[in-house]
């Protein structure tokens, strides 16, 4: 959990308090009303609007076809895979990653020169890297126009990562008409990877920080076979615990908890578990044989295992059985009636994919009378349960105005959510692996690449690495290692992008940067705008900051009534803010009743009177072992608004 703390020193009696606040993004619940539904009711061929078709006969594509220029051959080399990208591209990319790991700016110069040569020769994947280089300002002067131009050429050449970067650029400029087209294509690629990929469609981006501190709990769970909890689980599995066998198989199959995907090990543990009668492993064996993940594809065996799992009460297996009947795989022939029955059983057991597949049947009129409204309702239920393909179908409806009223902004948002689960999302796992191994430079490069593509967690992680590690981040600038100015500007830009996507901790940091002039010019007005953005996320600390700025007329009109309103809102939003809000209200009372008196002037002069106040509080008032203090309080902060940000 990410946290941030209140800090305040106010009045003649010096009081210090810390309040922990959760700054997780709020979950979004989709609600369908009659106003959202398109009165037309006919799908007008919406089911045929793309190459994606859950129940069609399309041939599966390889990952190289889905994600040309993928970075996977560097991190997970496979001799059986034929690479279409140029050797010069992969040579330059390897050098970039090595240079970032070693902190070798000479090698980085050589790598960028090599990539630039391939880019000039027309290689789209090298053009994509040059777009990244110019956007970052790494070994080349930062240039938004050159970055955009290179990504545009790369996108036309089929590079999906550049399409992600362009789509996010358009989205930030509210150019939804352009962003929606790119995200639609990317989302379609993503859902196609769900259908044929042996990889999991589950994406678990990990925040490597909790506010100002490293997210030790999440990182510990990502250490793979080195994690003590995993070793205990493995020991239990070896001793015959079926639940432990299933969990280890699951971790290996999906590549969870920092483990590399290993379908052979997954198959081994699932088979061990079913020998003990573990039903969830039966369903995963059905999945493995249906996908051909580490074994030869065998739909007959898939049906057998799914049927056994359903009989054992694992009702989501009904969904897989229904899929086999609608496709005619492993059964005598297609049977839409039986398929619908199995989907209904899955849906009755609250399986989101059961609702989704019923939606597809009604959308396309497969075995039922076509009913777009009914399909839409099924998709909403599935989407609220987190089913990514349901978001894709809803995005298409919002995009085309079929089934739902046309809304490009909603369509773009839903397409983006699905697109971020495409094959290129593996960059996040490799970035985390590098960070856990202490390779901060490589991790920063990978997170920075994903940040450019619009991943909010990556933007936040890259910014945090720059702030936390400073010179040790291996940040590369125009002519070598980043100067302090380059590093601060880069972190500021990343935090800003994350704040635009609802990261309230990032918004608070941006506000703090403008308030104190950290990495940018001091600007109270822009600080207030950033705090207002965080306040819109119901962040109590931001509300308090806005109250303080109204109280002192900094960036906002001097208004004690509004100041009190924000202080009150902070308390309503988080009861733990009672002490600092009480003190702030006491300060307001003093200003209202004793304006321009010696007492008020004394309160405002406290930072000058007690320049070492933080040290005194930590050493005298609190026992350091018990105090949860993130960092010392600068003298000029003592009388100012509540904040707990790295400097």
C-alpha positions as CSV (number, residue, x, y, z in Angstrom):
1,X,0.0,0.0,0.0
2,X,1.3,3.4,-0.9
3,X,1.2,5.9,1.9
4,X,1.9,9.6,2.5
5,X,2.0,11.5,5.7
6,X,0.8,14.7,7.1
7,X,3.3,17.0,8.7
8,X,2.6,20.2,10.5
9,X,4.1,22.5,13.1
10,X,1.7,25.2,14.2
11,X,1.0,27.6,17.1
12,X,3.4,28.4,19.9
13,X,3.0,24.9,21.2
14,X,5.0,22.8,18.7
15,X,3.1,19.7,17.8
16,X,4.2,17.0,15.3
17,X,1.9,14.4,13.9
18,X,1.9,11.8,11.2
19,X,-1.2,10.4,9.5
20,X,-1.0,7.6,7.0
21,X,-3.1,8.0,4.0
22,X,-3.9,5.4,1.3
23,X,-3.5,6.9,-2.2
24,X,-4.6,4.0,-4.2
25,X,-6.6,4.8,-7.3
26,X,-10.3,4.4,-6.7
27,X,-12.0,1.5,-8.4
28,X,-14.3,2.3,-11.2
29,X,-17.8,0.7,-11.4
30,X,-19.6,0.7,-14.7
31,X,-23.3,1.5,-14.5
32,X,-25.5,1.0,-17.5
33,X,-28.6,3.2,-17.9
34,X,-31.2,3.4,-20.6
35,X,-29.7,6.7,-21.6
36,X,-26.5,4.9,-22.5
37,X,-28.2,2.5,-24.8
38,X,-28.5,3.3,-28.5
39,X,-32.2,3.2,-29.4
40,X,-31.4,1.7,-32.8
41,X,-30.9,-1.8,-31.3
42,X,-29.4,-3.3,-34.4
43,X,-25.7,-4.1,-34.5
44,X,-25.3,-3.1,-38.1
45,X,-22.5,-5.6,-38.4
46,X,-20.6,-4.5,-35.3
47,X,-19.5,-8.1,-34.8
48,X,-17.8,-8.0,-38.2
49,X,-16.0,-4.7,-37.6
50,X,-12.6,-6.3,-37.1
51,X,-10.5,-9.4,-37.6
52,X,-11.1,-10.4,-33.9
53,X,-13.9,-13.0,-33.5
54,X,-14.1,-15.2,-30.4
55,X,-16.0,-17.9,-32.2
56,X,-14.6,-17.4,-35.7
57,X,-12.2,-19.6,-37.7
58,X,-9.3,-17.2,-37.9
59,X,-5.8,-18.7,-37.8
60,X,-3.7,-17.9,-34.7
61,X,-0.7,-15.6,-35.2
62,X,2.7,-15.8,-33.7
63,X,3.9,-13.3,-31.2
64,X,6.4,-11.9,-33.8
65,X,3.4,-11.1,-36.0
66,X,1.5,-9.6,-33.1
67,X,4.4,-7.5,-31.7
68,X,7.0,-7.0,-34.4
69,X,10.3,-5.9,-33.0
70,X,9.5,-7.4,-29.6
71,X,12.2,-7.1,-26.9
72,X,11.4,-10.7,-25.9
73,X,14.3,-12.3,-27.8
74,X,16.7,-10.4,-25.6
75,X,15.1,-11.3,-22.3
76,X,13.7,-14.7,-23.2
77,X,15.6,-16.0,-26.2
78,X,14.0,-18.9,-28.1
79,X,16.1,-20.4,-30.9
80,X,12.9,-21.8,-32.5
81,X,11.6,-18.3,-33.1
82,X,12.3,-16.6,-36.5
83,X,13.0,-13.0,-36.0
84,X,11.9,-10.6,-38.7
85,X,13.6,-7.5,-37.2
86,X,17.1,-6.6,-38.4
87,X,20.2,-7.9,-36.6
88,X,21.5,-4.3,-36.3
89,X,18.4,-3.4,-34.4
90,X,18.8,-6.1,-31.8
91,X,22.5,-5.5,-31.6
92,X,21.9,-1.8,-30.8
93,X,19.1,-2.6,-28.4
94,X,21.3,-5.0,-26.5
95,X,24.0,-2.4,-26.2
96,X,21.5,0.2,-24.9
97,X,20.4,-2.2,-22.1
98,X,24.0,-3.2,-21.3
99,X,25.1,0.4,-21.2
100,X,22.2,1.3,-18.8
101,X,23.2,-1.7,-16.6
102,X,26.8,-0.8,-16.5
103,X,26.5,3.0,-16.4
104,X,28.7,3.1,-19.5
105,X,27.8,6.2,-21.5
106,X,30.5,5.5,-24.1
107,X,28.7,2.2,-24.9
108,X,25.4,4.1,-24.9
109,X,26.7,6.6,-27.5
110,X,27.8,3.6,-29.7
111,X,24.5,1.9,-29.3
112,X,22.5,5.0,-30.2
113,X,24.7,5.6,-33.2
114,X,24.1,2.0,-34.4
115,X,20.4,2.3,-33.9
116,X,20.3,5.7,-35.7
117,X,22.1,4.2,-38.7
118,X,19.5,1.4,-38.9
119,X,16.8,4.0,-38.5
120,X,18.1,6.1,-41.4
121,X,18.1,2.9,-43.5
122,X,14.4,2.6,-42.9
123,X,14.1,0.0,-40.2
124,X,10.9,0.8,-38.4
125,X,11.9,-0.8,-35.1
126,X,15.1,1.2,-35.0
127,X,13.0,4.3,-35.8
128,X,10.9,3.4,-32.8
129,X,14.0,3.4,-30.5
130,X,15.1,6.8,-31.9
131,X,11.6,8.1,-31.1
132,X,12.3,6.9,-27.5
133,X,15.8,8.5,-27.5
134,X,14.6,11.9,-28.7
135,X,11.6,11.9,-26.3
136,X,13.9,11.1,-23.4
137,X,16.8,13.3,-24.4
138,X,19.3,10.5,-24.2
139,X,22.5,11.0,-26.2
140,X,20.5,13.4,-28.3
141,X,19.0,16.8,-27.6
142,X,15.4,16.3,-26.4
143,X,13.0,17.0,-29.2
144,X,9.2,16.3,-29.1
145,X,8.9,16.9,-32.9
146,X,11.7,14.4,-33.8
147,X,10.3,11.9,-31.3
148,X,6.9,12.2,-32.8
149,X,8.2,11.9,-36.4
150,X,10.3,8.8,-35.7
151,X,7.3,7.1,-33.9
152,X,5.1,8.0,-36.8
153,X,7.4,6.3,-39.3
154,X,7.8,3.3,-37.0
155,X,4.1,3.1,-36.5
156,X,3.5,3.0,-40.3
157,X,6.1,0.3,-40.4
158,X,4.1,-1.9,-38.0
159,X,5.9,-1.2,-34.7
160,X,3.2,-1.6,-32.0
161,X,5.2,0.1,-29.2
162,X,5.4,3.2,-31.3
163,X,1.6,3.0,-31.9
164,X,1.2,2.9,-28.1
165,X,3.4,5.9,-27.7
166,X,1.5,7.9,-30.5
167,X,-1.9,6.9,-29.1
168,X,-0.9,8.2,-25.6
169,X,0.4,11.4,-27.2
170,X,-2.9,12.0,-28.9
171,X,-4.8,11.1,-25.7
172,X,-2.9,13.7,-23.6
173,X,-3.9,16.3,-26.2
174,X,-7.6,15.2,-26.0
175,X,-7.4,14.2,-29.7
176,X,-9.7,11.2,-29.2
177,X,-10.5,10.9,-32.9
178,X,-6.9,10.0,-33.6
179,X,-6.2,8.1,-30.3
180,X,-9.2,5.9,-30.6
181,X,-8.1,4.5,-34.0
182,X,-4.7,3.5,-32.7
183,X,-5.9,2.1,-29.4
184,X,-8.6,0.1,-31.3
185,X,-5.9,-1.6,-33.4
186,X,-3.7,-2.2,-30.4
187,X,-6.6,-3.6,-28.3
188,X,-7.5,-6.0,-31.1
189,X,-4.0,-7.2,-31.2
190,X,-4.1,-7.7,-27.4
191,X,-7.3,-9.7,-27.4
192,X,-5.9,-11.9,-30.2
193,X,-2.9,-12.6,-28.0
194,X,-5.4,-13.7,-25.3
195,X,-6.8,-16.3,-27.6
196,X,-3.6,-17.9,-28.9
197,X,-0.8,-16.9,-26.6
198,X,0.6,-19.4,-24.2
199,X,1.2,-16.5,-21.9
200,X,-1.3,-15.3,-19.4
201,X,-3.6,-12.4,-20.3
202,X,-3.3,-11.4,-16.6
203,X,-1.2,-8.3,-16.1
204,X,0.0,-7.5,-12.6
205,X,2.0,-4.3,-12.7
206,X,3.9,-3.8,-9.4
207,X,4.5,-0.4,-7.8
208,X,8.0,-0.5,-6.5
209,X,7.2,2.3,-4.1
210,X,4.6,3.2,-1.5
211,X,4.5,6.9,-1.5
212,X,8.0,8.0,-0.5
213,X,9.2,4.5,0.5
214,X,10.1,1.3,-1.3
215,X,7.1,-1.1,-1.5
216,X,8.9,-3.9,0.4
217,X,5.9,-6.1,0.8
218,X,5.1,-6.2,-2.9
219,X,8.7,-6.6,-3.9
220,X,9.2,-9.5,-1.5
221,X,6.4,-11.3,-3.2
222,X,8.1,-10.9,-6.6
223,X,11.4,-12.6,-5.8
224,X,10.5,-15.9,-7.4
225,X,12.2,-19.0,-6.2
226,X,14.4,-16.9,-3.8
227,X,11.3,-15.8,-1.8
228,X,11.1,-17.5,1.5
229,X,7.3,-17.9,1.3
230,X,7.7,-19.7,-2.1
231,X,10.3,-22.0,-0.7
232,X,7.9,-22.9,2.2
233,X,5.1,-23.5,-0.4
234,X,7.4,-25.7,-2.5
235,X,8.3,-27.7,0.6
236,X,4.6,-28.2,1.4
237,X,4.0,-29.3,-2.2
238,X,6.9,-31.8,-2.1
239,X,5.3,-33.2,1.1
240,X,2.1,-33.9,-0.8
241,X,-0.1,-30.8,-0.1
242,X,-2.5,-30.6,-3.1
243,X,-3.3,-26.9,-2.6
244,X,0.4,-26.0,-2.5
245,X,0.9,-28.1,-5.7
246,X,-1.8,-26.2,-7.5
247,X,-0.5,-22.8,-6.4
248,X,3.1,-23.6,-7.6
249,X,1.7,-24.8,-10.9
250,X,-0.3,-21.6,-11.2
251,X,2.8,-19.5,-10.5
252,X,4.8,-21.3,-13.2
253,X,2.0,-21.3,-15.7
254,X,1.3,-17.6,-15.5
255,X,4.8,-16.4,-14.5
256,X,3.5,-14.9,-11.2
257,X,5.4,-13.9,-8.1
258,X,8.6,-13.2,-10.0
259,X,8.9,-16.7,-11.5
260,X,9.7,-17.2,-15.2
261,X,6.9,-19.0,-17.1
262,X,7.7,-22.7,-17.3
263,X,4.8,-24.7,-18.7
264,X,6.7,-28.0,-18.2
265,X,7.0,-27.3,-14.4
266,X,3.4,-26.1,-14.4
267,X,2.2,-29.3,-16.1
268,X,4.2,-31.4,-13.6
269,X,2.6,-29.8,-10.5
270,X,-0.9,-29.7,-11.9
271,X,-0.7,-33.5,-12.6
272,X,0.6,-34.1,-9.1
273,X,-2.3,-32.0,-7.7
274,X,-5.0,-33.9,-9.7
275,X,-3.7,-37.2,-8.4
276,X,-4.8,-35.8,-5.0
277,X,-8.2,-34.8,-6.4
278,X,-7.5,-31.0,-6.7
279,X,-10.3,-29.7,-9.0
280,X,-8.8,-26.3,-10.0
281,X,-5.7,-28.1,-11.4
282,X,-8.1,-30.1,-13.5
283,X,-9.4,-27.0,-15.1
284,X,-5.9,-25.7,-15.8
285,X,-5.0,-29.0,-17.4
286,X,-7.9,-28.5,-19.7
287,X,-6.7,-25.0,-20.5
288,X,-3.2,-26.3,-21.2
289,X,-4.4,-29.0,-23.6
290,X,-6.8,-26.6,-25.3
291,X,-4.0,-24.0,-25.9
292,X,-1.2,-26.5,-26.5
293,X,0.9,-24.8,-23.7
294,X,4.0,-27.0,-23.4
295,X,2.2,-30.0,-24.8
296,X,0.7,-31.0,-28.1
297,X,-2.8,-29.4,-28.5
298,X,-5.5,-32.0,-27.7
299,X,-9.1,-30.8,-27.5
300,X,-10.4,-34.2,-26.5
301,X,-8.2,-34.3,-23.4
302,X,-9.1,-30.6,-22.8
303,X,-12.8,-31.6,-22.7
304,X,-12.1,-34.5,-20.4
305,X,-10.2,-32.4,-17.9
306,X,-12.7,-29.5,-18.0
307,X,-15.6,-32.0,-17.5
308,X,-13.9,-33.5,-14.5
309,X,-13.3,-30.0,-13.0
310,X,-17.0,-29.1,-13.5
311,X,-18.1,-32.3,-11.8
312,X,-15.9,-31.5,-8.8
313,X,-17.7,-28.2,-8.4
314,X,-15.3,-25.8,-10.2
315,X,-18.0,-24.2,-12.2
316,X,-15.9,-21.8,-14.2
317,X,-14.9,-24.9,-16.2
318,X,-18.4,-24.8,-17.7
319,X,-17.2,-21.8,-19.6
320,X,-14.4,-23.7,-21.3
321,X,-16.7,-26.6,-22.2
322,X,-19.1,-24.2,-23.8
323,X,-16.3,-22.7,-25.8
324,X,-15.4,-26.2,-27.2
325,X,-19.0,-26.8,-28.2
326,X,-19.4,-23.4,-29.9
327,X,-16.2,-24.0,-31.8
328,X,-16.8,-27.8,-32.4
329,X,-13.5,-28.7,-30.8
330,X,-13.1,-32.1,-29.1
331,X,-16.8,-32.9,-29.7
332,X,-18.7,-34.5,-32.6
333,X,-20.0,-31.2,-34.0
334,X,-20.8,-27.7,-33.1
335,X,-23.7,-27.4,-30.8
336,X,-24.8,-23.8,-30.0
337,X,-27.6,-24.9,-27.7
338,X,-25.3,-26.9,-25.5
339,X,-22.7,-24.1,-25.6
340,X,-25.3,-21.6,-24.4
341,X,-26.3,-24.0,-21.6
342,X,-22.8,-24.3,-20.4
343,X,-22.2,-20.5,-20.6
344,X,-25.3,-20.0,-18.5
345,X,-24.1,-22.4,-15.9
346,X,-20.8,-20.5,-15.8
347,X,-22.6,-17.2,-15.5
348,X,-24.9,-18.5,-12.8
349,X,-21.8,-19.3,-10.9
350,X,-20.7,-15.7,-11.3
351,X,-17.9,-16.5,-13.8
352,X,-17.2,-13.3,-15.7
353,X,-16.2,-15.1,-18.9
354,X,-19.6,-16.9,-18.8
355,X,-21.3,-13.5,-19.0
356,X,-18.9,-12.4,-21.7
357,X,-19.5,-15.4,-23.9
358,X,-23.3,-15.1,-23.5
359,X,-22.8,-11.5,-24.6
360,X,-21.0,-12.6,-27.8
361,X,-23.8,-15.1,-28.6
362,X,-26.4,-12.4,-28.4
363,X,-24.3,-9.8,-30.2
364,X,-23.7,-12.2,-33.1
365,X,-27.0,-14.1,-33.0
366,X,-25.2,-17.4,-32.5
367,X,-27.8,-20.0,-31.4
368,X,-30.1,-17.2,-30.2
369,X,-32.0,-14.3,-31.7
370,X,-29.6,-11.3,-32.1
371,X,-30.2,-8.9,-29.2
372,X,-27.6,-6.1,-28.9
373,X,-29.1,-4.7,-25.8
374,X,-29.0,-8.0,-24.0
375,X,-25.4,-8.5,-25.2
376,X,-24.5,-5.0,-23.8
377,X,-25.8,-5.9,-20.4
378,X,-23.8,-9.1,-20.3
379,X,-20.7,-7.2,-21.3
380,X,-21.2,-4.7,-18.6
381,X,-21.5,-7.4,-15.9
382,X,-18.3,-9.1,-17.3
383,X,-16.4,-5.8,-17.4
384,X,-17.3,-4.9,-13.8
385,X,-15.8,-8.3,-12.9
386,X,-12.6,-7.3,-14.7
387,X,-13.0,-9.4,-17.9
388,X,-10.7,-7.6,-20.4
389,X,-12.4,-8.8,-23.6
390,X,-15.7,-7.3,-22.3
391,X,-14.0,-3.9,-22.2
392,X,-13.0,-4.4,-25.8
393,X,-16.5,-5.2,-26.9
394,X,-17.9,-2.2,-25.0
395,X,-15.1,0.0,-26.5
396,X,-16.2,-1.1,-30.0
397,X,-19.8,-0.2,-29.1
398,X,-18.9,3.3,-27.8
399,X,-16.6,3.7,-30.9
400,X,-19.2,2.8,-33.5
401,X,-22.4,3.9,-31.7
402,X,-23.9,0.5,-32.0
403,X,-25.6,-0.8,-28.9
404,X,-24.3,2.2,-27.0
405,X,-24.4,5.9,-27.7
406,X,-21.2,7.0,-29.5
407,X,-18.6,8.3,-27.1
408,X,-15.1,8.5,-28.4
409,X,-13.6,9.4,-25.0
410,X,-15.1,6.3,-23.3
411,X,-14.1,4.1,-26.3
412,X,-10.5,5.4,-26.1
413,X,-10.3,4.7,-22.3
414,X,-11.6,1.2,-22.7
415,X,-9.4,0.4,-25.7
416,X,-6.4,1.7,-23.8
417,X,-7.2,-0.5,-20.8
418,X,-7.2,-3.6,-23.1
419,X,-4.3,-2.5,-25.2
420,X,-2.1,-2.2,-22.1
421,X,-2.5,-6.0,-21.7
422,X,-0.9,-6.8,-25.1
423,X,2.3,-8.7,-25.6
424,X,4.4,-5.6,-25.1
425,X,3.3,-5.5,-21.4
426,X,6.0,-8.0,-20.7
427,X,8.4,-5.1,-20.4
428,X,6.9,-4.5,-17.0
429,X,7.9,-7.9,-15.7
430,X,11.5,-7.6,-17.1
431,X,11.8,-4.1,-15.5
432,X,10.8,-5.5,-12.1
433,X,13.2,-8.5,-12.5
434,X,16.0,-6.1,-13.2
435,X,15.1,-3.9,-10.2
436,X,15.0,-6.9,-7.8
437,X,18.4,-7.9,-9.0
438,X,19.8,-4.5,-8.2
439,X,20.1,-3.5,-11.9
440,X,18.5,-0.1,-11.4
441,X,19.8,1.3,-14.7
442,X,18.2,-1.4,-16.9
443,X,15.0,-1.2,-14.8
444,X,14.9,2.6,-15.4
445,X,15.3,2.2,-19.2
446,X,12.5,-0.4,-19.3
447,X,10.1,1.6,-17.1
448,X,10.9,4.7,-19.1
449,X,10.0,2.9,-22.4
450,X,6.7,1.8,-20.9
451,X,6.1,5.3,-19.5
452,X,6.3,6.7,-23.0
453,X,3.7,4.1,-24.0
454,X,1.3,5.5,-21.5
455,X,1.6,3.0,-18.6
456,X,0.9,5.0,-15.4
457,X,2.6,2.5,-13.0
458,X,5.7,2.7,-15.2
459,X,5.6,6.5,-15.2
460,X,5.4,6.4,-11.4
461,X,8.1,3.8,-11.0
462,X,10.6,5.5,-13.3
463,X,10.0,8.9,-11.6
464,X,10.5,7.2,-8.2
465,X,13.8,5.6,-9.3
466,X,15.1,9.0,-10.5
467,X,14.2,10.6,-7.2
468,X,15.2,7.8,-4.9
469,X,18.5,6.8,-6.5
470,X,19.7,10.1,-7.9
471,X,23.1,9.7,-9.6
472,X,22.9,5.9,-8.9
473,X,19.9,5.7,-11.2
474,X,22.3,5.5,-14.2
475,X,20.2,8.2,-15.9
476,X,21.7,9.1,-19.2
477,X,21.3,12.6,-20.6
478,X,22.3,14.5,-23.7
479,X,26.1,14.1,-23.3
480,X,26.6,11.5,-20.6
481,X,25.1,11.0,-17.2
482,X,22.1,13.2,-16.4
483,X,22.9,16.5,-14.7
484,X,20.8,17.2,-11.6
485,X,18.7,19.5,-13.8
486,X,18.1,16.8,-16.4
487,X,17.2,14.3,-13.8
488,X,14.8,16.6,-11.9
489,X,13.1,17.6,-15.1
490,X,12.7,14.0,-16.3
491,X,11.2,13.0,-12.9
492,X,8.9,16.0,-12.9
493,X,7.6,15.1,-16.4
494,X,7.0,11.5,-15.4
495,X,5.2,12.5,-12.2
496,X,3.1,14.9,-14.2
497,X,2.0,12.3,-16.7
498,X,1.2,9.9,-13.9
499,X,-0.9,12.6,-12.1
500,X,-2.9,13.2,-15.3
501,X,-3.9,9.5,-15.2
502,X,-5.2,9.7,-11.6
503,X,-2.2,9.0,-9.5
504,X,-2.9,11.3,-6.6
505,X,0.5,10.8,-5.0
506,X,2.1,12.0,-8.3
507,X,-0.3,15.0,-8.3
508,X,0.8,15.8,-4.7
509,X,4.5,15.6,-5.8
510,X,3.9,17.9,-8.7
511,X,2.2,20.3,-6.4
512,X,5.1,20.2,-4.0
513,X,7.6,20.6,-6.9
514,X,5.9,23.9,-7.9
515,X,5.3,25.0,-4.3
516,X,9.0,24.7,-3.4
517,X,10.5,25.1,-6.8
518,X,12.0,21.6,-7.0
519,X,13.1,20.8,-10.5
520,X,11.1,23.7,-11.9
521,X,10.3,27.3,-11.3
522,X,8.4,28.1,-8.2
523,X,4.8,28.7,-9.1
524,X,2.0,28.8,-6.5
525,X,-0.7,28.9,-9.1
526,X,0.4,25.7,-10.8
527,X,1.0,24.1,-7.3
528,X,-2.7,24.8,-6.5
529,X,-3.8,23.3,-9.8
530,X,-1.9,20.1,-9.0
531,X,-3.3,19.9,-5.5
532,X,-6.8,20.5,-6.9
533,X,-6.2,17.5,-9.2
534,X,-5.2,15.4,-6.2
535,X,-8.2,16.7,-4.3
536,X,-10.5,15.5,-7.1
537,X,-9.2,12.0,-6.2
538,X,-10.6,12.6,-2.6
539,X,-7.1,13.0,-1.2
540,X,-7.2,14.5,2.3
541,X,-3.7,15.8,2.2
542,X,-4.4,17.8,-1.0
543,X,-7.5,19.3,0.6
544,X,-5.4,20.4,3.6
545,X,-2.8,21.9,1.3
546,X,-5.5,23.9,-0.6
547,X,-6.9,25.1,2.7
548,X,-3.4,26.3,3.8
549,X,-2.9,28.2,0.5
550,X,-6.3,29.9,0.9
551,X,-5.4,30.8,4.4
552,X,-2.1,32.4,3.3
553,X,-3.2,33.7,-0.1
554,X,-0.6,31.7,-2.0
555,X,-1.6,30.9,-5.5
556,X,-5.2,31.1,-4.5
557,X,-7.3,34.1,-3.2
558,X,-6.9,34.9,0.5
559,X,-10.1,33.4,1.8
560,X,-10.5,32.1,5.4
561,X,-13.9,30.7,4.7
562,X,-12.7,28.6,1.8
563,X,-9.7,27.6,3.9
564,X,-12.0,26.3,6.6
565,X,-14.1,24.4,4.1
566,X,-11.0,22.6,2.7
567,X,-9.8,21.8,6.2
568,X,-13.2,20.4,7.1
569,X,-13.3,18.3,3.9
570,X,-9.9,16.9,4.7
571,X,-11.3,15.7,8.1
572,X,-14.4,14.2,6.4
573,X,-12.3,12.4,3.8
574,X,-10.0,10.9,6.4
575,X,-10.8,10.9,10.2
576,X,-7.1,10.3,10.9
577,X,-6.5,14.0,9.9
578,X,-8.3,15.2,13.1
579,X,-5.2,16.5,14.9
580,X,-3.6,18.5,12.1
581,X,-7.0,19.9,11.0
582,X,-7.8,20.9,14.6
583,X,-4.5,22.8,14.8
584,X,-5.2,24.4,11.4
585,X,-8.6,25.5,12.5
586,X,-7.0,27.0,15.6
587,X,-4.7,28.9,13.3
588,X,-7.7,30.2,11.4
589,X,-9.3,31.4,14.6
590,X,-6.2,33.3,15.5
591,X,-6.1,35.0,12.1
592,X,-9.8,35.9,12.1
593,X,-9.7,37.3,15.6
594,X,-6.2,38.6,16.0
595,X,-5.2,39.6,12.5
596,X,-2.0,41.6,12.2
597,X,-1.1,41.1,15.9
598,X,2.1,40.0,17.4
599,X,0.7,36.5,18.1
600,X,0.0,35.8,14.4
601,X,3.3,37.2,13.4
602,X,5.0,35.0,16.0
603,X,3.2,31.9,14.5
604,X,4.4,32.8,11.0
605,X,7.9,33.3,12.2
606,X,8.3,29.9,13.8
607,X,10.6,28.5,11.1
608,X,13.1,31.2,11.7
609,X,12.9,30.9,15.5
610,X,13.3,27.1,15.4
611,X,15.5,26.2,12.4
612,X,16.3,22.8,13.9
613,X,12.8,22.0,14.9
614,X,12.6,18.6,13.2
615,X,15.7,17.3,14.8
616,X,14.4,18.4,18.2
617,X,11.1,16.7,17.7
618,X,12.7,13.4,16.5
619,X,15.3,13.3,19.2
620,X,13.3,14.6,22.2
621,X,9.6,14.2,21.7
622,X,9.6,10.9,19.9
623,X,11.5,7.7,20.3
624,X,13.1,7.2,16.9
625,X,12.4,3.5,17.0
626,X,8.7,4.0,17.3
627,X,8.3,7.1,15.1
628,X,7.3,6.5,11.5
629,X,9.2,9.5,10.1
630,X,10.1,9.3,6.4
631,X,12.6,12.1,6.3
632,X,13.7,15.3,8.1
633,X,11.6,18.4,7.8
634,X,13.3,21.4,6.1
635,X,13.3,24.6,8.2
636,X,11.2,26.5,5.6
637,X,8.5,23.8,5.7
638,X,7.7,23.9,9.4
639,X,5.0,26.5,9.1
640,X,3.7,25.4,5.7
641,X,1.2,22.9,4.4
642,X,1.1,19.2,5.2
643,X,3.4,17.3,2.9
644,X,5.7,14.3,2.9
645,X,7.6,14.3,-0.4
646,X,11.1,13.3,-1.3
647,X,13.4,16.3,-2.0
